[in-house]
Amino acid sequence: MSAISTPTTRREGHGIRLSFYDFGATPYFASQMDQRCSYCLYVPQDYDEAASDEYDLAVIVHGTGRTATQYRDRFAAFAEAHRCIILAPLFPVGLVVPGDLTNYKRIEFHGMRFDLILLSMVEEVRAKYRVRPGGFLMYGYSGGGQFAQRFFMLHPQHLRAVSIGAPGIVTLLNPDYDWWVGVRDLEARFGIRPDIAAMRAVDVQTVIGSEDNATWEITIPRESPLWMDGADLQGVNRLDRIEALAKSFEAYGIRVRRDVVPGVAHSPFEMVGPAEQFFTEMASKAL
């Protein structure tokens, strides 16, 4: 068992000596690729570093409010029930540009590649713990949903399942428009071509509340620096946009499970349950 009598006790881990603070709800660890970013974990209490069994990994991406710790804690019971390590990254407000809220959502920001920073965090966790080989699970809501859908387009080979919750702005698999509206310049921008075959192998969920129809935060006027040609293709509100995203995937043979939670507006933590149910069904299917 992982219970440890004192904070100074250390035991051998997966090639790394583990401490009291490497179990349960952990503190934040600085990313060794870019120490402006960090992550915290939840490691199930039954994790025994002397054993050989492997654990799933789920990456939970915060929204604009940067509530990474709260998401980590809300997925703790799921982690215990399903022998899954939770990784919750923190991408702070104001990276490079003071006060900027969006940085990580578009994947690249002033030379920072948030997809690669996240992958380096995953590798740090794999080096420390026995993580099941192959793809990991990913959930993101609102701003985290923006990141999750774009990470899926760039790195489907790293995912087993992705749950995309209520993104305010979506990128469509549309070859007629540049990023972030479409994917025409994906290779020039990121050095990556869309891998549709790999995307088809990932289980995909879209999840949103039935009353998530406010537009105050997500409208992009033509005079905005975020405006691009084609920005008006996604629809007016989050309900329109998540449906446009699902249809964009389906046009390329990527299956999408749509979950709409009745009577709920834009409420991040009320979407955790449907995401957990989706991940549970994916785990059962894999057995």
N, C-alpha and C positions, 0 to 999 in steps of 0.2 A: 504494500500500500504506500501511498505518497505522503502520509502524515509524517511530520518531522518534529522532533521535540523542541528544538531551538533554532532561531534564525541562522546560527552559525554552522549548523550541521550541513555537510556536503556529501553528495553521493554520486557515483559514476552514472553518467547518462549515455546518450547515443554518441559516443566519441567526445563528449564535453562533460565536465563536472557540473552537476546541477546543484542549485542551492534551494533553500526554503522558498525563495521568491520566484522560482521557476515552475511552481505548481499552483493550481487553482487560479484565482484572479491575480494576474501578475501586474507589476508596475509597467510603466512604459519603457521600451528599449529604443534607443536611437538607431535609426537605419545606418548600417555601416557603409551603404553606398552614398547616402546623402543625409547627414545628420541634422538637417533642418526638418526632417520628417521622422516619425517614430511610430511604434505600434505597441499594443498590449495584447495579451493572450488570456484565454481561459483553457487550462489543462485539466482534464477530468481527474477527480480525486483517486481513481483506481489506477492511474498511470504508474506502472512499476518499471523503473529504468533497468531492473535486472531481468525483465522478461523479454520476449521476442515478438509479441503481437503488435500489430500496426493499427494506427488510428487514422480516421479520415481527417481532412483539413477543410474548414470553411472560412472564407474571407468575407467579412462583413464591412461594407464600405459606408461610412457616414455621409450624411447630407450636409447642406450648407451650415447647419448649426454645430457641426463637428462634435456630435454626441457619441463619439466612439466608445467611451467607457460604458454608457448606458446600453448601447447595442450589445456590447460584449456580455454584459450582465444579463440581459434579457435572453440571450442564447445559451446561458450557462446550463439550464436544465436540459435543453436539447443536447448539449455537449455530453452531459453525464449519461443521458439515456442512450445515446447512439455512439459513444466512444469516439468523440470528434473533438479535435482541438480547434478553438476559435481564434482567428487572427483578425484584429481590428486596427487598421492603419489610422494614423492621424496626419492629415495634410493641413497645416495651419493656415489661417487667414493671413494675408499680407506677405506671402512669399514673393520676393522680387519687387512687387508693387504694393506699397502700403495700403491696407484696407481692402485689397482685392479679395473677393469671396469665391471666385469661380475657378481659379488656377487648375486644380486637378481634374475638373469635370471634362475638359477638352483633351485630356491626355498629355498634350505638350503645351508648355507655358514658359516663354522666355528661356528656352533651352532646357528646361526641366522636363524629363520624360517620366511621368508618374506611373506609367505602365511598367517601365523597367525598374523603378524604385520599388514598386509592389512585388515584382518577381524576385528582386533581391531579398526582400523581407521573407518571402516564402522559402527561399533557399536557406536563409538563416534558421528558420524553424525546422526545416528538414535536416539540417546539420545537427540540431540539438535533440530532436525527438524522432521517434519511429513513426513516420508518416507514410501512409499507404501510397505506393507508387501510382503514377498516372495523374489524371486531372483532379482538381479540387473543386469545391462548391463555392459559389459567389452569390452574395445578395447585396443589393444596393437600392436605396429608396431616395426619391427626389434627386438631389445632386448626386447621391451615390448611385442612383439608377442611371443617370447620364454616364457616369464613369463605367458602370457595369456593362451597359450595352456597347460602348465603344471598345472596352477591353475585350469583350467577346468577339467583336469584328476583327480585332488585331491579333488575338492570341487564343483562338478556340482550342488549339491543341493542349492548352494548359488547363482546360475546364472539363468537368464531368457534367455539371449542371449550373445554370445561371438563372437567378430570379431578379427580374428587372421591375422595380417598383416606381410607378408614377413619375417618370422623368419630365421635367418641365420643358426641355428642348431635346429633340431626338435627331439622330443621324440616320438617314435611310440608306439602304443598300442600293443607291441610285448612281449609276456610272456617268450620268450627265451633269453632275454638280460636284464641286470641290468640297473638301472637308471644311467645316463640320456638317454642312447640309447633306453632302453625299460622299461617295468614295472614289471619285474620278482620279484624284491626285494622291491616293493612299500610298502608292509605292514611292512616288517622288518625295512625299512628306515624311514617311516613316520607314521606308525601305522594306515594306511588307505588302504583298499582294493579298487580296481577299481570298481566303481558303474556304470556299463554299462547302467542299466535301467535309472538311473538319468541323465546320459550323453545323452541318446536318447531324453530326455524331453527338452533339451536346444537347441535353434536355433543357428546354427553355420555358420559363414561366414569365408572363406579364401579370402584374398584380396592382390593383388600384381600387379606391373607394368609388362607389357609384355616384357620390355627390362631389367629386373632386373636379369642380368646374370653374374655379376662380382663375382669373387671368392676370391679376395685378402684378404678379411677380415674373411672369413668363412671356409677356408680350414684348416683341422686339420691333420697335418702330424703325422706319426706313432711315431715320437720321442717327440711329444708334451705331456705335462702332462695331457692334456684334452683327449687324445686318449683312446678309449675303444674298446673292441671287438664289432663289429657290427656298428661302426661309419661310415663305408663305405656303409651302406645300404640305407642311406637317399638320395644319389645323389650328384651331383657336385655343383650345384648352387642353389640359392633360389627358382627358378622356379621348379627345380626337387624336392626340399625338401618339399615345401608346397604341391605339388601334392602327394608325398609319405605320408605326414601327413593326407591329405584328404582321401586317399585310406585306410590308417590304420583305420581311424574312420569308414568309410563306411563298412569295413569288419565286423564290429560289429553292423551294422544296425543304425549307427549314421548319420543322413542326413547332408550333407554339401552343402552350396551354394558357388560356386566358382565365384569370380569376378576378372577379369584380365583387368587392365586399359591400353588401347592401347598407345604405344609410350612413356611410362614412365619407367624410370629405378628405382634406389633405392632412392625414394623421399618421405619422411615421410608425409609431409603435403598435398601432392596430393592424399593421400589415405583417408583423413578425409571425403571427400564428399561421396564416396561409403559406408563408415562405417555409416555415418549419414542416408543415404538412407535405408540401411539395418535395422537400429534401428527404423526408422520411419515406415517401413513396419511391423516390429515385433509389434510395439505399436498398429498399426491399426488392426492387426490380433487379438490382445488381447481384443479389444473392443467388 
